[in-house]
């Protein structure tokens, strides 16, 4: 008896459905793509019980004839491609001809469709692969798909479906992806008789982002664009102060198709290197236009994975467009102070009037006192604001000004009959800054004041100095000094290979490490800029970075990682008390350092506070 048998078509379709139709959201994705390929300008999606009970998708596209409807459910039946040449440059959203056959094999399906020039519509019902008869019916032009009870004859598949809310979350995600890339189409999504989205046609991309996510996200984005050869990039990316704990708000579209690509994801991460913390993710909506024959979308049944003919070119262009915009962006952080608004009750109004009346009586008394007791000279208040600050966030050259009111005695004393505070004595010593907890420096600005993280700021300054000396054109190695007593460290055979393989990088950094015996290396020379850093421990950390992060092949990235680490180790530490001269020098270097709003790891170096912020907190808005 023969052991090999040919499976029937329905069994083949049910197996294929495991790749194409993973859950109800897969049905929504495939049907939406079919509606777009049909030229629809209006699509509505209605779902019950997270799609497990019912999915209905209606469009006003070109529709199908009565003859084409049953053929559309045959395996590998499609109107999208005809020849091998078509497969090499796919322009449609769908093309495999697997979706309808797979859906019809695992659910109850009813389709009603009418072409624009037809006087009637046609209907067809299929129950898990059992095809009924095509019958005439009444309907508007376009197509309506009803998919009921998905996997109801496949309990092993159905039991793996999640809760209604979880499955609806997947459906909403696929709806969002389609809607973002096709804002010329009117789209709606409803669940259990409740409308979730109604997106009008003709919205711009930012408006649609605001509708699908939030107005806060819409307001946090800035647009970047660029074109090189046949590659056009348009993106909406978050400002450096906005980030997320995961990459769920990173959407990439290629010629209107949502895709996932490791090269582009890496370009996004690299673009924000130094602008956000390494464990955070920026928001990015990237829209790429390029020739259809420059990539292959026929890689996976879900059509979200693609292969570029030249992935390095795509990576470099997206990185360049985003990085250029970020480098020219103000990265200062403005403080957001909580303001609690409390409704004023009638009692509040009465107390407020009593307080105003009391203050007025005190003012009248003061005026009467000074009218009848004129001193030899009036009290003098001398307050000079610090005039630093600017668009780059760096203050002007430090200037010794008064940071507080100075009350100069003029020979008189207020009457003891009035309950007034005595004038406070201040020393003549003045300063334009204040170090708090030996960690933060408070500097007065024209708009208010700012708080500087001394370690983060010094990190950026050292990083830029190191980078300019190493990576600038015609730059030589860092100035180094030979150690009087070499520092040694034990290494494994693999670590020794890493040291030898990256000797040119170490040389450029001003580090000389030689083998000192079996399993031992000695640091012979070390950069003078890192005089306070332990040479052996630094080399150990560099080896760990190379071996753990897998960045050995990328020399530029390796240099940046080493400079990040070097600047962190050499920078002023939190908790270190600084003299006035040291603070002056730090602020002066800040003024001369580019991109000083963020440390190399992406943390802010300062936070801005405005007088308006303070007035809100102290309820001085009426003054």
Buried (B, 14 or more C-beta within 10 A) or exposed (E): EEEEEEEEEBEBBBEBBEEBBBBBBBBBBBBBBBBBBBBBBBBBBBBBBBBBBBBBBBBBBBBBBBEBBBEBBBBEBBBBBEEEEBBEBBEBBBBBBBBBBBBBBBBBBBBBBBBEEBEEBBBBBBBBBEBEEBEEEEBEBBBBBBBBBBBBBBEEBBEEBEEBEEBBEBBBBBBBBBBBBBBEBBBBBBBBEEEBBEBEEEBEBBBBBBBBBEEEBBEBBEEBEBEEEEBBBBBBBBBBBBBBEEBEBBBBBBBBBBBBBEBBBEBBBBBBBBBBBEEBBBBBBBBBBBEBEBBBBBEEBEBBBBEBEBBEBBBBBBBBBBBEBBEEBEBBBBBEEEEEEEEEEEEEEEEEEEEEEEEEEEEEBEEEBEEEEEEEEEEEEEEBBBBBBEEBBBBBEBEEBBBEEBBEEEEEEBEEEEEEEEBEEEEEEBBBBBBEEEBBBBBBBBBBBBBBBBBBBBBBBBBBBBBEBBEEEEEEBBEBEEBEEBBBBEBEEEBBEBBEEBEEBBBBBBBBBEEBEEEEBBBBBBBEBBEEBBBBEBBBBBBEBBBEEEBBEEEEBBBBBBBBBBBBBBBBEEEBEBEBEBBBEBBBBBBEBEBBBBBBBBBBBBBBBBEEBBBBBEEEEEE
